[in-house]
Amino acid sequence: MEVNGHHKLHGEYNGTSCNGTVGSPNNFGDVDPLTEWFYKPRTISLLLMGTGFLIWESGVLDPERSLSADRVSSVKRGVFAMIAVFLAYSFLQAPSTVLIRPHPAIWRLVHGMAVVYLVALTFLLFQARDDARQFMKYLHPDLGVELPERSYGTDCRIYVPDHPKSRFNNVNEIIFDEFVIAHILGWWGKAIMIRNQPLLWVLSIGFELMELTFRHMLPNFNECWWDSIVLDILICNWFGIWAGMKTVRYFDGKTYVWVGLSRQPNIISKVKRTLGQFTPAQWDKDEWYPLLGPWRFIQVLSLCIVFMAVELNTFFLKFCLWIPPRNPLIVYRLVLWWLIAIPTIREYNTYLQDRKPFKKVGSFCWLSLAICIVELLICIKFGHVDTVPLVSEDRCALTPLHREGVGRSSVWFQQAYAKILIVCSTVGSLVQCQTFSTRMMMMRGEEGLLFQKKTKLE
């Protein structure tokens, strides 16, 4: 056990320096002979291989093939080749993060994918709404068609005796919806990343409040009470958080003493060690301490706000760009965000715990915030016509929930103000009476002194 509470890695490249950056394996211990090849930089060799791939795909040696190709397909191939070149550069030369498993190059590749996604969102932001919707056809042929939004709150009856299929048809449709599995897996992944149960429940309840807030804008946010409270919060979210915290406690209780692949005694041990490469090299129990002070509370609250904004962007982007829930682009975006969020949470927690006078957030933190902002801008720009505005002329607040809350608050404040006036008037009357009595006593005292003086003079 090391002084800082982490177990030392034996026979394996750790790769993290004191400040959390990833260094060269040659500088931070010996690498196992069987895996040494994966940690040696081979940038020139891969550059030559990539050059050969470009020569073959671009038709440099066969110009007639390029002339006979369709213009649209040529543009597609050129864009994909451009993205591939940038991802190859990121895989080899992008800045490393605090994570080293399964390999630092994997997280450099994720960094490049995040940059590509940010650039694509920026391009989409500068297009007209209809052009952006039709542009989505180039990503998937089924897109670019207006889709009817499903409303979950049209019939909130649990028991429907006259339904031809099932008397519990409303409950069955919600239970077997694709979002149920997404709820459970999503909260399992969030629990593994955040590792703080109270903070997870704040996010869980906060997102349900966001659904109530924006249900007049998105029809599928109009859920029944038992769907929102029982199925979402008490079943799906609870089970995902419970399973995630079980996973956190499992990794937190392990002893991390890694032995190289070549030192494993048999085939089964080598297979286990290979699979173990996809698990954390060490496990840090992140502590957020939101009540440590006002500034820490604001920092943790900002994390919650960004988390909920990313989740809301999923539904608003789907609505504004006409993307159906079962389209693979939704899954690709969620997987990409999950990969981005893993190093982002680690970098942000490291930033909060750092005691240096001058510090900055990591690259993944910056990218996550930038992507969230651009996604939000797209939702605002493309949702002006299709969605009901948050505040309109006949609305005194954001939503029915807010109107009710503001109404109750105004009544409460009026009652409290009336009570305060009564108390103040009572206290004021008492003060005035006391002041009057004091003045009368002083006047009587002065009259008594004058009478005594007159008596002495006589």
C-alpha positions as CSV (number, residue, x, y, z in Angstrom):
1,M,0.0,0.0,0.0
2,E,1.3,3.4,-1.0
3,V,1.2,6.5,1.2
4,N,-1.8,8.0,-0.8
5,G,-3.9,4.8,-0.3
6,H,-3.4,3.3,-3.8
7,H,-1.9,-0.1,-4.4
8,K,1.4,-0.2,-6.3
9,L,1.3,-1.8,-9.7
10,H,3.8,-4.6,-10.2
11,G,5.2,-5.8,-13.4
12,E,3.1,-3.4,-15.5
13,Y,3.3,0.0,-16.9
14,N,1.3,2.4,-14.7
15,G,2.0,5.5,-16.9
16,T,0.7,8.2,-14.6
17,S,2.9,10.9,-13.2
18,C,2.4,12.8,-10.0
19,N,0.2,15.4,-11.7
20,G,-2.0,12.9,-13.2
21,T,-0.6,13.0,-16.8
22,V,0.4,10.0,-18.7
23,G,4.0,9.6,-19.5
24,S,6.1,7.3,-21.5
25,P,6.3,3.7,-20.4
26,N,10.1,3.8,-20.6
27,N,10.1,6.5,-17.9
28,F,7.7,4.9,-15.5
29,G,8.8,1.4,-15.0
30,D,9.2,-1.8,-17.0
31,V,6.6,-3.0,-19.4
32,D,5.6,-6.7,-19.7
33,P,7.5,-8.3,-22.6
34,L,4.3,-9.6,-24.2
35,T,2.6,-6.2,-24.2
36,E,5.7,-4.1,-24.9
37,W,4.9,-3.8,-28.6
38,F,1.6,-1.9,-27.8
39,Y,3.4,0.8,-25.8
40,K,6.2,1.6,-28.3
41,P,5.5,4.6,-30.4
42,R,5.3,3.7,-34.1
43,T,4.1,7.0,-35.5
44,I,6.2,7.0,-38.7
45,S,5.2,3.4,-39.5
46,L,1.5,4.2,-39.1
47,L,1.9,7.4,-41.1
48,L,3.3,5.4,-44.0
49,M,0.5,2.8,-43.7
50,G,-2.1,5.6,-43.7
51,T,-0.5,7.2,-46.8
52,G,-0.8,3.9,-48.6
53,F,-4.5,3.7,-47.6
54,L,-5.1,7.2,-48.9
55,I,-3.4,6.4,-52.2
56,W,-5.6,3.3,-52.6
57,E,-8.9,4.9,-51.6
58,S,-8.5,8.3,-53.4
59,G,-7.6,6.9,-56.8
60,V,-4.2,8.7,-57.1
61,L,-2.9,5.9,-59.4
62,D,-6.2,5.5,-61.2
63,P,-7.7,9.0,-62.1
64,E,-10.3,7.5,-64.4
65,R,-12.1,5.8,-61.4
66,S,-12.5,9.3,-59.8
67,L,-13.9,10.7,-63.0
68,S,-16.5,8.0,-63.2
69,A,-17.6,8.2,-59.6
70,D,-20.7,10.0,-58.5
71,R,-20.2,13.5,-57.1
72,V,-22.2,12.8,-53.9
73,S,-20.4,9.6,-53.2
74,S,-17.0,11.3,-53.8
75,V,-17.9,14.1,-51.3
76,K,-19.0,11.4,-48.8
77,R,-15.8,9.5,-49.2
78,G,-13.7,12.7,-49.0
79,V,-15.5,13.7,-45.7
80,F,-15.0,10.3,-44.2
81,A,-11.4,10.2,-45.2
82,M,-10.9,13.7,-43.6
83,I,-12.4,12.4,-40.4
84,A,-10.3,9.3,-40.5
85,V,-7.1,11.3,-40.9
86,F,-7.9,13.5,-37.9
87,L,-8.8,10.5,-35.8
88,A,-5.5,8.8,-36.8
89,Y,-3.7,11.9,-35.7
90,S,-5.6,12.0,-32.4
91,F,-4.9,8.3,-31.9
92,L,-1.1,9.0,-32.1
93,Q,-0.5,12.6,-31.0
94,A,-3.5,13.9,-29.0
95,P,-3.0,14.8,-25.4
96,S,-3.4,11.9,-23.0
97,T,-5.8,11.9,-20.1
98,V,-5.6,10.5,-16.5
99,L,-7.0,7.2,-17.7
100,I,-4.6,4.4,-18.9
101,R,-6.9,1.4,-19.3
102,P,-7.2,-0.4,-21.6
103,H,-4.6,1.8,-23.4
104,P,-3.9,5.5,-23.3
105,A,-4.3,5.6,-27.1
106,I,-8.0,4.6,-26.8
107,W,-8.7,7.7,-24.8
108,R,-6.8,9.8,-27.3
109,L,-9.0,8.4,-30.0
110,V,-12.1,9.3,-27.9
111,H,-10.7,12.8,-27.6
112,G,-10.5,13.0,-31.4
113,M,-14.1,11.7,-31.8
114,A,-15.3,14.4,-29.4
115,V,-13.6,17.1,-31.4
116,V,-15.2,15.7,-34.6
117,Y,-18.6,15.7,-33.0
118,L,-18.1,19.3,-31.8
119,V,-17.1,20.5,-35.3
120,A,-20.0,18.7,-36.9
121,L,-22.4,20.3,-34.4
122,T,-20.9,23.7,-35.2
123,F,-21.5,23.1,-38.9
124,L,-25.1,22.1,-38.2
125,L,-25.6,25.2,-36.1
126,F,-25.0,27.5,-39.1
127,Q,-27.6,25.8,-41.3
128,A,-31.3,26.5,-41.7
129,R,-33.6,24.3,-39.8
130,D,-35.0,22.5,-42.9
131,D,-31.6,22.2,-44.4
132,A,-30.3,20.6,-41.2
133,R,-33.1,18.1,-41.2
134,Q,-32.4,17.1,-44.8
135,F,-28.7,17.0,-44.1
136,M,-29.4,14.2,-41.6
137,K,-30.2,12.0,-44.6
138,Y,-26.5,11.8,-45.4
139,L,-26.0,10.2,-42.0
140,H,-28.9,7.8,-42.3
141,P,-31.3,7.3,-45.2
142,D,-34.4,7.0,-43.0
143,L,-34.0,10.5,-41.6
144,G,-35.4,13.8,-43.0
145,V,-39.0,12.8,-42.5
146,E,-41.3,14.3,-39.9
147,L,-42.2,11.9,-37.2
148,P,-45.2,11.8,-34.9
149,E,-44.3,12.2,-31.3
150,R,-45.7,9.7,-28.9
151,S,-47.4,11.1,-25.8
152,Y,-47.3,9.0,-22.7
153,G,-49.9,10.8,-20.7
154,T,-53.0,10.5,-22.9
155,D,-54.6,7.7,-20.8
156,C,-53.2,7.3,-17.2
157,R,-55.6,4.6,-16.1
158,I,-53.7,1.6,-14.7
159,Y,-56.7,-0.8,-15.1
160,V,-58.6,-0.6,-18.4
161,P,-61.4,-3.2,-18.3
162,D,-62.7,-2.5,-21.8
163,H,-59.4,-2.8,-23.7
164,P,-59.4,-5.7,-26.3
165,K,-55.8,-6.8,-25.8
166,S,-55.1,-6.5,-22.1
167,R,-56.7,-4.8,-19.1
168,F,-53.3,-3.5,-18.1
169,N,-52.4,-2.4,-21.6
170,N,-51.2,1.1,-20.5
171,V,-48.8,-0.3,-18.0
172,N,-47.5,-2.9,-20.5
173,E,-46.8,-0.3,-23.2
174,I,-44.7,1.7,-20.8
175,I,-42.9,-1.3,-19.3
176,F,-41.9,-2.7,-22.6
177,D,-40.8,0.6,-24.0
178,E,-37.2,1.0,-25.2
179,F,-36.5,3.8,-22.7
180,V,-36.9,1.5,-19.7
181,I,-33.7,-0.3,-20.5
182,A,-32.0,3.0,-21.3
183,H,-33.0,4.3,-17.9
184,I,-31.5,1.3,-16.1
185,L,-28.3,1.2,-18.1
186,G,-27.9,5.0,-18.0
187,W,-28.1,5.2,-14.2
188,W,-25.8,2.3,-13.8
189,G,-23.2,4.1,-15.9
190,K,-23.8,7.4,-14.0
191,A,-23.3,5.6,-10.7
192,I,-20.0,4.2,-11.8
193,M,-18.8,7.6,-12.9
194,I,-20.1,9.8,-10.1
195,R,-19.8,7.3,-7.2
196,N,-21.9,9.4,-4.9
197,Q,-25.4,8.1,-4.1
198,P,-26.9,11.4,-2.7
199,L,-25.7,13.3,-5.8
200,L,-27.2,10.6,-8.0
201,W,-30.6,11.0,-6.4
202,V,-30.4,14.7,-6.9
203,L,-29.8,14.1,-10.6
204,S,-32.6,11.5,-10.7
205,I,-35.3,13.7,-9.1
206,G,-34.0,16.8,-10.9
207,F,-34.4,15.2,-14.3
208,E,-38.0,14.3,-13.5
209,L,-38.6,17.9,-12.5
210,M,-37.1,18.9,-15.9
211,E,-39.6,16.6,-17.6
212,L,-42.4,18.4,-15.8
213,T,-40.9,21.7,-16.7
214,F,-40.7,21.0,-20.5
215,R,-43.7,18.7,-20.9
216,H,-45.7,21.5,-22.7
217,M,-42.8,21.7,-25.3
218,L,-42.2,18.0,-25.8
219,P,-45.2,15.6,-26.0
220,N,-43.3,12.5,-24.8
221,F,-42.5,14.4,-21.5
222,N,-46.2,14.3,-20.7
223,E,-46.0,11.2,-18.6
224,C,-48.5,9.8,-16.1
225,W,-47.8,10.2,-12.4
226,W,-47.2,6.5,-11.9
227,D,-44.8,6.4,-14.9
228,S,-42.8,9.4,-13.6
229,I,-42.7,8.6,-9.9
230,V,-43.1,4.8,-9.6
231,L,-41.6,3.4,-12.8
232,D,-38.9,6.0,-13.5
233,I,-37.7,7.1,-10.0
234,L,-38.6,4.2,-7.7
235,I,-37.9,1.3,-10.0
236,C,-35.7,2.0,-13.0
237,N,-33.5,4.8,-11.6
238,W,-33.3,3.1,-8.2
239,F,-32.3,-0.2,-9.7
240,G,-29.7,1.4,-11.9
241,I,-28.2,3.4,-9.0
242,W,-28.3,0.4,-6.8
243,A,-26.5,-1.8,-9.3
244,G,-24.0,1.0,-10.1
245,M,-23.1,1.5,-6.4
246,K,-22.8,-2.3,-6.0
247,T,-20.3,-2.2,-8.8
248,V,-18.5,0.8,-7.2
249,R,-18.2,-1.0,-3.9
250,Y,-16.9,-4.1,-5.6
251,F,-14.1,-2.3,-7.3
252,D,-13.5,-0.2,-4.2
253,G,-12.9,-3.4,-2.1
254,K,-10.5,-5.1,-4.5
255,T,-6.8,-5.4,-4.0
256,Y,-5.0,-4.0,-7.0
257,V,-1.8,-5.9,-7.4
258,W,-1.2,-6.4,-11.1
259,V,1.1,-9.0,-12.5
260,G,2.3,-9.0,-16.2
261,L,0.8,-11.3,-18.8
262,S,4.1,-13.2,-19.2
263,R,4.2,-14.1,-15.5
264,Q,0.8,-15.8,-15.5
265,P,1.1,-19.5,-14.8
266,N,-1.4,-20.9,-17.3
267,I,-3.8,-20.1,-20.1
268,I,-6.8,-19.4,-17.9
269,S,-4.8,-16.9,-15.9
270,K,-3.6,-15.2,-19.1
271,V,-7.1,-14.9,-20.3
272,K,-8.2,-13.4,-17.0
273,R,-5.3,-11.0,-17.0
274,T,-6.2,-9.9,-20.6
275,L,-9.8,-9.3,-19.6
276,G,-8.6,-7.5,-16.5
277,Q,-6.9,-4.9,-18.8
278,F,-10.4,-3.5,-19.5
279,T,-10.9,-2.9,-15.8
280,P,-9.5,0.0,-13.8
281,A,-5.8,-0.1,-12.9
282,Q,-6.7,1.5,-9.5
283,W,-9.9,2.7,-8.0
284,D,-10.3,6.2,-6.5
285,K,-13.3,6.9,-4.3
286,D,-14.3,10.3,-5.6
287,E,-15.4,12.7,-2.9
288,W,-17.4,15.7,-3.9
289,Y,-18.2,17.5,-0.6
290,P,-20.9,19.8,-2.0
291,L,-21.5,21.3,1.5
292,L,-17.8,22.1,2.0
293,G,-18.5,25.8,1.2
294,P,-20.5,28.1,-1.0
295,W,-18.0,27.9,-3.9
296,R,-17.8,24.0,-3.8
297,F,-21.6,23.9,-3.7
298,I,-21.8,26.0,-6.9
299,Q,-19.1,23.8,-8.5
300,V,-21.0,20.6,-7.8
301,L,-24.3,22.2,-8.8
302,S,-22.8,23.2,-12.1
303,L,-21.9,19.5,-12.7
304,C,-25.6,18.5,-12.0
305,I,-26.8,21.3,-14.4
306,V,-24.5,20.1,-17.2
307,F,-25.6,16.5,-16.7
308,M,-29.3,17.3,-16.9
309,A,-28.7,19.6,-19.9
310,V,-27.0,16.8,-21.8
311,E,-29.9,14.5,-21.1
312,L,-32.4,17.1,-22.1
313,N,-30.5,17.7,-25.3
314,T,-31.1,14.1,-26.3
315,F,-34.8,14.6,-26.5
316,F,-34.7,18.1,-27.9
317,L,-32.3,17.1,-30.7
318,K,-34.4,14.1,-31.5
319,F,-37.5,16.4,-31.7
320,C,-35.9,19.2,-33.7
321,L,-33.9,17.0,-36.2
322,W,-36.7,14.4,-36.7
323,I,-34.7,11.5,-35.4
324,P,-36.8,8.5,-34.3
325,P,-36.0,6.8,-30.9
326,R,-34.9,3.6,-32.5
327,N,-32.5,5.2,-34.9
328,P,-28.9,4.1,-34.4
329,L,-27.7,7.7,-34.3
330,I,-29.3,8.1,-30.9
331,V,-27.4,5.1,-29.6
332,Y,-24.1,6.3,-31.2
333,R,-24.5,9.7,-29.5
334,L,-25.2,8.2,-26.1
335,V,-22.3,5.8,-26.4
336,L,-20.0,8.7,-27.4
337,W,-21.2,10.8,-24.5
338,W,-20.6,7.9,-22.1
339,L,-17.1,7.6,-23.4
340,I,-16.5,11.3,-23.1
341,A,-18.1,11.5,-19.6
342,I,-15.8,8.9,-18.1
343,P,-12.6,11.0,-18.3
344,T,-14.6,14.2,-17.8
345,I,-15.8,13.2,-14.4
346,R,-12.3,12.1,-13.4
347,E,-10.7,15.4,-14.6
348,Y,-13.4,17.5,-12.9
349,N,-13.0,15.7,-9.6
350,T,-9.2,16.1,-9.9
351,Y,-9.7,19.8,-10.6
352,L,-11.9,20.2,-7.5
353,Q,-9.4,18.4,-5.3
354,D,-6.4,20.2,-6.6
355,R,-5.0,22.8,-4.2
356,K,-2.8,24.6,-6.6
357,P,-3.3,28.4,-6.8
358,F,-3.4,28.4,-10.6
359,K,-5.2,25.5,-12.2
360,K,-7.4,24.7,-15.3
361,V,-9.8,22.1,-16.2
362,G,-8.8,19.2,-18.4
363,S,-9.3,18.9,-22.1
364,F,-12.3,16.5,-21.8
365,C,-14.0,18.9,-19.3
366,W,-13.6,21.7,-21.8
367,L,-14.9,19.6,-24.7
368,S,-17.9,18.3,-22.7
369,L,-19.0,21.8,-21.8
370,A,-18.4,23.1,-25.4
371,I,-20.4,20.2,-26.9
372,C,-23.3,20.7,-24.4
373,I,-23.4,24.4,-25.2
374,V,-23.5,23.9,-29.0
375,E,-26.2,21.2,-28.7
376,L,-28.2,23.6,-26.6
377,L,-27.8,26.3,-29.2
378,I,-29.0,24.0,-31.9
379,C,-32.1,23.1,-29.8
380,I,-32.9,26.8,-29.2
381,K,-32.4,27.8,-32.9
382,F,-34.3,24.9,-34.5
383,G,-37.0,24.8,-31.8
384,H,-38.3,28.4,-32.1
385,V,-41.2,27.4,-34.4
386,D,-42.0,23.8,-33.4
387,T,-42.0,24.2,-29.6
388,V,-44.1,26.3,-27.3
389,P,-42.0,29.1,-25.7
390,L,-41.1,28.9,-22.1
391,V,-42.6,32.3,-21.4
392,S,-45.4,33.7,-23.5
393,E,-47.8,36.6,-23.1
394,D,-50.5,34.6,-21.4
395,R,-48.1,32.9,-19.1
396,C,-46.9,34.3,-15.8
397,A,-44.4,31.5,-15.2
398,L,-42.6,28.7,-17.1
399,T,-44.9,25.7,-16.7
400,P,-48.1,24.7,-14.8
401,L,-45.8,23.4,-12.1
402,H,-44.1,26.7,-11.8
403,R,-47.4,28.6,-12.0
404,E,-48.8,26.6,-9.2
405,G,-45.6,27.0,-7.2
406,V,-45.5,30.8,-7.8
407,G,-49.2,31.1,-7.0
408,R,-48.8,29.2,-3.7
409,S,-45.7,31.2,-3.0
410,S,-47.4,34.5,-3.6
411,V,-50.3,33.5,-1.4
412,W,-47.9,32.4,1.3
413,F,-45.9,35.6,1.0
414,Q,-49.1,37.6,1.2
415,Q,-50.2,35.8,4.3
416,A,-46.7,36.1,5.9
417,Y,-46.6,39.8,5.0
418,A,-50.0,40.3,6.6
419,K,-48.8,38.5,9.7
420,I,-45.7,40.6,9.8
421,L,-47.7,43.8,9.5
422,I,-49.9,42.7,12.4
423,V,-46.9,41.8,14.5
424,C,-45.2,45.0,13.6
425,S,-48.3,47.1,14.3
426,T,-48.7,45.3,17.6
427,V,-45.1,45.7,18.5
428,G,-45.3,49.3,17.3
429,S,-48.3,49.9,19.5
430,L,-46.5,48.4,22.4
431,V,-43.4,50.5,21.7
432,Q,-45.6,53.6,21.4
433,C,-47.4,52.8,24.6
434,Q,-44.1,52.2,26.4
435,T,-42.7,55.4,25.0
436,F,-45.8,57.3,26.0
437,S,-45.7,55.8,29.5
438,T,-42.0,56.5,29.8
439,R,-42.6,60.1,28.7
440,M,-45.4,60.4,31.3
441,M,-43.2,59.1,34.0
442,M,-40.4,61.5,33.0
443,M,-42.9,64.3,33.0
444,R,-44.2,63.3,36.4
445,G,-40.6,63.0,37.7
446,E,-39.8,66.5,36.4
447,E,-43.0,67.8,38.1
448,G,-42.0,66.1,41.3
449,L,-38.5,67.7,41.2
450,L,-40.0,71.1,40.5
451,F,-42.4,70.7,43.5
452,Q,-39.5,69.7,45.8
453,K,-37.5,72.8,44.6
454,K,-40.4,75.1,45.3
455,T,-40.9,73.6,48.7
456,K,-37.2,74.1,49.6
457,L,-37.3,77.7,48.4
458,E,-40.4,78.4,50.5
